[in-house]
Amino acid sequence: MKTLAPALVSIVFWSSAFAGIRSALLNYAPGHLALLRFLVASSVLVVYAVCTRISVPNLHDIPKIMVLGFLGITVYHIALNFGEISVTAGSASLLIASTPALTALLAVIFLKEKMNRWAWVGIVTSFFGVFLVTLGEGQGLQFNLGAILIFVAALSSSAYFAFQTPLLEKYGALPMTTYVICAGTFLMLIFLPGLPQAIYSAPLCSTFSVVYLGVFPGALAYVTWNQALSKAPASLVSSFLYLSPVLAIFIASVLLNEIPSLVSLVGGGVSILGVMIVNLFYR
């Protein structure tokens, strides 16, 4: 159990991020929130990289790293932040839970990986669950633009996971995480205008929330996740991801008094069931 404790730490941090984002959005614009959060995360990881003597990537790999940073950090977090303006933290976590199924689908389409019939059933099931969550976050049974943006975030994150494999094998998990987060942060600098004024105007508690998002879900969670992966099989460690929506909904209900609609909860359950089917039968 001690070997899996770091994975649980990561899941708790990542689950808390959804409520943290909702809280910080009360005083920060989505772009400013994303940039400040990852300026903090990048700073922490750069210090860690220097202390552990992580090597610098090869020059010819930098364009690929920039693309991965754009997909996995810039697009993901900008879309997630804009989406959470109108979507509850719990429902956002349920939508993001579709990421493994999307990753498998992209691997089949672009990387020509094979997938059996049951895995396809899992993907269709997961997408139907996402459809229900998107309806459940609207007024009545209508589509919510924020939910669609969060699905875009999940799709972007899935593309990152699907296409990172060659560089991940070359450099290792922690160096790649550092490279990608720094690259994604650099691309977020378009949101720098107005950020100093936003920091000055925001209540100190909101700024502390953003710093928390940067240090813990944004940086340290990746370090503890990599520690878990180094001590236990990836399939076992990844199973902890199923806890994330449950914890996210619990944290949001306690801190924000938010509970997703019944339709969203049912849709989230269906989506997670689909992801479990994909993980069981994929390959």
N, C-alpha and C positions, 0 to 999 in steps of 0.2 A: 504493500500500500504506500510505503514511503516513496517509492519510485514514481507513483502517479500523483503525489501531492502537488508537484509543480504544475501539472495539467489542470488540476482543480483550481489552483490559484489563478491561472490564466483565464479559465472560464468565468470565474467570479469577476475578475477585472473587466473582461469583454462584455459580460452581461450588464454590468453597471454602467457601461458607456452609453447605452440607449437612453437611460434616464438622465445621465449627465448632460447629454446633448440637448435634450428637451429643456432642461433647466437653464443651460447656458444660452440657448436661443432667445430667452426672454430679454437679454441685454446685449447680445452679439449678433451681427448679421451672419448668415451661413458661411460666406467666404472668409470673413475675419475669424470666425470660430475655427474653421479648418486650418487656416494658416497659422494662427497662434498655437493651436494644439500641436501641430507638427513641427513648428520651430522648437517647441519644448522637447518633443519626442526625438527629433534629430540631434539636438544638443546632448541629450542623455546617451543616445546610441553612439555618437561620435566619441564622447568621453570613454564609454565602455570599449569601443573599438581600439582606441589608443592604448588603454590599459591592458587589453588582451592581444595587442599587436596584430589586429586584422589587416590583411594585405589589401593594397589598392587594386581595383579591377583592371584588367587589360584594356588598353585604349580602344581596341576594335569592338569590345563588348559594351562600351558606354551607350551607344545609340539604342541597343536592345534594352539596357537597364532603364534608360529614360522612358521608353515605351511602356515597360512594365510598371514603372513608377506612376506614369500617367494613368494607366488602367487600374492598378491596385490601390493607389493612394489618392491621386488627384480627383479622378472622376468618381471613384467610390465614395469618398468622404464629402465631396461637394454635393453630389446627388443625395446622399443620405441626410446631410444637414438640411438641405432644402425640403426634402421629403418629410422630415420630422417636424416641420412647422405645422403640418395638418394631420399627421399620423401619430398615434400614441406610441410610446416607447415599446410596449409589449408587442403591438402589431408589427412595428418595424423589425423587431427581432424575429418574428415569425416569418416575415418575407425574406429576410436575409438567410434564414435557415434553408431556403431552397438552393443555396449556392452549390453544394456538392452535386445535386442533380444537374444543374446547369453546366457545371464543369465537365461532368461525364458526357453530356450532349455535345459540347464544343469539342471535346477530345475525339468523339466519333466523327464529327463533321470535318474538322480541320486536320486532325492528326491521324485519321484513318484507323482509329482504334476500334476493336470489335465489341459489340454489345448484344447480349442475348435477348430473347423475347420478354423475360421477366423484368429485366432492367428497363426496357422500353415501357412496360406497364408502370414501373416505379416513376419514371419521368413524367408520363401523362398524369399519373395520380398527383405528383407534386405540383405540376402546373395547374391542375384543377383546384388544388388547395390555395395556391397563390391567387387565382381568379376569385375565390371566395373571400379571401382577406381583402383584396382590392375593392370588392363590392361592400364588404362590411365596414370599411372605413369611410364610405361615402354617406351623403345624407339620404336616408332610406336605403334602397338597394341601387346606388349609383356609383360609377367609378370615381375614385379619388385620385386627383393628379399627384398628390404627395406619395400615395402608394405606388403609382406607376414609376415615379422617380426613384423610390427605394428599390423597386424591381430592376431598374436600370443600374443602380448601384450593385445589386447582386449579380447582374449579368457581367458588369465590368470586372468585379472581383473574380468571377468564374473564369473569365478570359485570362486574367492574371495567373490564376492557379494552373490553368490548362497549358499556358505557354511558357511558364517559368522553368519547367523541368530541366532543360539542358544546362542552363546557367546555375540552377540550384545544385545539380550534381557536380558541376565544375568547382563552385566556390564554397558550397556548404550553406546550411540554413541561416545561421546568424550573420555571416558576412553579406549574404544576399538580402536579408531583411534590412540591414543597415544601408546598403547601396540603394535599395528601392525606396525606402522611406526618405532618404536624403534627396533622391531624384524627384519624387513626388512633391516634396516640400518646395524644392526649387521652382517647380512648375506652378505652384500656388502663389508665387510672389506677385502675380498680377493683382492679387487682393491686398497688397501692402498699402496702397493709398487709403488713408483714413483709419488704419489700424491703430496707430499711436493715440489718436483722439478717442477711438472706441475703448481702448484700455483705460484711458484717463476718465472717461465718462461712466464706465461700467462700475457697479458696486463691487467691492473687494471680494465678496463671496462668489460672484459670477466668475471673476478672473481666477480665483482659486479652483473653481470647478473645471475651467479650461486647462489649468496647469495639471490638475489631477488626471484629466483625460489624456494629456500628453505623456505624463510620467508613467502612469500605471497601465491603462488599456493601450496607450500608444507606443510604449517602449518596453517596460518591464515584463508585460504579459508575453511578448514575443520571446524574451530571454528565458522565462520559465517554461514556455511551451517547447522551446528547443531542448531544454534540459530534460523534459519528459520524453521527447522523441529519442533522445540519446540513451535512455534507460529502459524503454518499453517498446513493444511493436507499434508501428504507426496506426494499425487498425484498431488496437486497444485504446490508444491515446485519443484518436479521432472520435471514438464513441462518446467521449465526454462532451462533444459539441451538442449532443442532443439535450443536454442540461441547460444550454444557454437561453432558449426562449422561456423555459420555466422560471429560471432565476431572474431573467430580465423583467418578466411580468410581475414577479413577487417584489422586486426592488422598486419598480415603478409604482406599484400599488401602495407601498409603504412611504416612499419619498414624495411622490407626486399625486397620490390618490387617483391613479389612472388604472382603469381596467378595460381591455379591448372588448368590443361588442361580441355577442354570442356567435354571430356569423364569422367574425375574424378568428375567434378561438377555434371554432370547428374547422375553418379553412386552414389554420395553422397546424392543427392536428393531422389533417389529411395530407398537407404538404410534407410534414416530418415523416409520416408513414411512407410516403413515396420515396423520400430520401433514404430511409432505412431499407426499402426494397432494392433501390439502386445499389447501395453499399453491399447488400447481401449477394446480389446476383451479377454485379458488373464484373466483366473479364472472364 
